[in-house]
């Protein structure tokens, strides 16, 4: 480390400054992840966006996170974690300005893609800074404090976003990132030590990152474009085929590479592979449902942006208060039982969402569905993270957590592109309350089916033995992880 004398002790002034910097930077990215969904209907009207445009506003950001988050951890090891974190924060703020002034949908999507790159640079760096700056005995407390602070940012996001949209403009949800970034960079440069890993050797897996980006982008574009052109269109077929070939090439490169960003050997453990398969279907269902539900509440139920965001707050509150107990349960009885029951409850929550209509009340229809979904997430997320981390050796926990996070992002990316298409939510259907109401119910059935598949996969692939408790698992239980499983405190390629 440079610029400091020895590791940082938790509770000191230095510790508070480092926590403030890392929590502000990560919280900025987490805040953006929750506020954008709330603003989508207004953005769609102002930018003239059909459903495909709304999908790209979400997926442009998610695409770069999924493709680059593993590579960025390794990049921070080489260039310096503080340096990469600062670059990520500045990049994110600059991209936010692009989104703020976007005159049309194309510029908005470009801004979101750039935001995704910034998010991929800063998110793993914030936790790596804590892991390498604090004393070993204080790292768990530091990550726990970071998790609590960033979870608050995710929880208040719907309120902040809804208030800004209702009282001013959706553009303010991006502009607010600029002062946050300035404060974060100032604190980081003054108080956060620089650390590197001088033992890292070998080149970065740039070929793997490029192929992953091309493959995911092509599949996403093809699925979204199929909503307008149909699957029989030659361009759609070619794009989807190109995406599949790029991902096959990615797998080949990772198998042959001496320094892959996605080590194939990590999937040798059946429980790790099973947990990631559960992640694919559960987070695919969750990402699509939360994307559509907030739009449905505004376009069909007539909720304001603030009320639409607040409607899902009980789900977040349940995860914030009960995730620790769910993780402890998995450590006592194993992950199979909670991870089977959790997706079953999630499926029940999606089914209950179909009872919602303009004639029903929040307390008797929406709230029960939100609570059931929230309890399902409580039983799923923390045990899922725990089993992922405990399925590999401790020295590979960072890689395992990073892989699981990338899998979750990729699953959401594909599901947000595919499920609206399968449900018939294409074009400007979301602006027609009657048509959207019918298609929304189909989407909820599809989300329920994915969640049910997650329950079956958990029952089949996860053994009955208790989850081995690790420091990383204990830390992750404190995080709400609505967008994806929490990253371990150090994500890197091996």
Secondary structure as the mmCIF struct_conf table of DSSP 4:
data_model
#
loop_
_struct_conf.conf_type_id
_struct_conf.id
_struct_conf.beg_label_comp_id
_struct_conf.beg_label_asym_id
_struct_conf.beg_label_seq_id
_struct_conf.end_label_comp_id
_struct_conf.end_label_asym_id
_struct_conf.end_label_seq_id
STRN STRN1 UNK A 2 UNK A 2
BEND BEND1 UNK A 3 UNK A 6
HELX_LH_PP_P HELX_LH_PP_P1 UNK A 7 UNK A 7
STRN STRN2 UNK A 8 UNK A 8
HELX_LH_PP_P HELX_LH_PP_P2 UNK A 9 UNK A 9
TURN_TY1_P TURN_TY1_P1 UNK A 10 UNK A 11
BEND BEND2 UNK A 12 UNK A 12
HELX_RH_AL_P HELX_RH_AL_P1 UNK A 13 UNK A 47
TURN_TY1_P TURN_TY1_P2 UNK A 48 UNK A 48
HELX_RH_AL_P HELX_RH_AL_P2 UNK A 51 UNK A 79
HELX_RH_AL_P HELX_RH_AL_P3 UNK A 81 UNK A 101
BEND BEND3 UNK A 104 UNK A 104
HELX_RH_AL_P HELX_RH_AL_P4 UNK A 105 UNK A 133
STRN STRN3 UNK A 134 UNK A 134
HELX_RH_3T_P HELX_RH_3T_P1 UNK A 136 UNK A 138
HELX_RH_AL_P HELX_RH_AL_P5 UNK A 139 UNK A 167
TURN_TY1_P TURN_TY1_P3 UNK A 168 UNK A 168
TURN_TY1_P TURN_TY1_P4 UNK A 170 UNK A 171
HELX_RH_AL_P HELX_RH_AL_P6 UNK A 172 UNK A 191
HELX_LH_PP_P HELX_LH_PP_P3 UNK A 192 UNK A 193
STRN STRN4 UNK A 194 UNK A 194
TURN_TY1_P TURN_TY1_P5 UNK A 198 UNK A 199
BEND BEND4 UNK A 202 UNK A 202
HELX_RH_AL_P HELX_RH_AL_P7 UNK A 206 UNK A 229
TURN_TY1_P TURN_TY1_P6 UNK A 231 UNK A 232
HELX_RH_AL_P HELX_RH_AL_P8 UNK A 234 UNK A 256
TURN_TY1_P TURN_TY1_P7 UNK A 258 UNK A 259
BEND BEND5 UNK A 261 UNK A 262
HELX_RH_3T_P HELX_RH_3T_P2 UNK A 264 UNK A 268
BEND BEND6 UNK A 269 UNK A 269
HELX_RH_AL_P HELX_RH_AL_P9 UNK A 270 UNK A 299
TURN_TY1_P TURN_TY1_P8 UNK A 300 UNK A 300
BEND BEND7 UNK A 301 UNK A 301
HELX_RH_AL_P HELX_RH_AL_P10 UNK A 305 UNK A 311
TURN_TY1_P TURN_TY1_P9 UNK A 312 UNK A 312
HELX_RH_AL_P HELX_RH_AL_P11 UNK A 313 UNK A 333
HELX_RH_AL_P HELX_RH_AL_P12 UNK A 335 UNK A 353
TURN_TY1_P TURN_TY1_P10 UNK A 354 UNK A 355
TURN_TY1_P TURN_TY1_P11 UNK A 358 UNK A 359
BEND BEND8 UNK A 360 UNK A 360
HELX_RH_PI_P HELX_RH_PI_P1 UNK A 362 UNK A 366
HELX_RH_AL_P HELX_RH_AL_P13 UNK A 367 UNK A 390
TURN_TY1_P TURN_TY1_P12 UNK A 391 UNK A 391
BEND BEND9 UNK A 392 UNK A 392
HELX_RH_3T_P HELX_RH_3T_P3 UNK A 394 UNK A 396
HELX_RH_AL_P HELX_RH_AL_P14 UNK A 397 UNK A 423
TURN_TY1_P TURN_TY1_P13 UNK A 424 UNK A 424
TURN_TY1_P TURN_TY1_P14 UNK A 427 UNK A 428
HELX_RH_3T_P HELX_RH_3T_P4 UNK A 429 UNK A 431
BEND BEND10 UNK A 432 UNK A 432
HELX_RH_AL_P HELX_RH_AL_P15 UNK A 433 UNK A 461
BEND BEND11 UNK A 462 UNK A 462
BEND BEND12 UNK A 464 UNK A 465
HELX_LH_PP_P HELX_LH_PP_P4 UNK A 466 UNK A 469
HELX_RH_AL_P HELX_RH_AL_P16 UNK A 471 UNK A 476
TURN_TY1_P TURN_TY1_P15 UNK A 477 UNK A 478
BEND BEND13 UNK A 482 UNK A 484
HELX_LH_PP_P HELX_LH_PP_P5 UNK A 485 UNK A 488
BEND BEND14 UNK A 489 UNK A 489
#
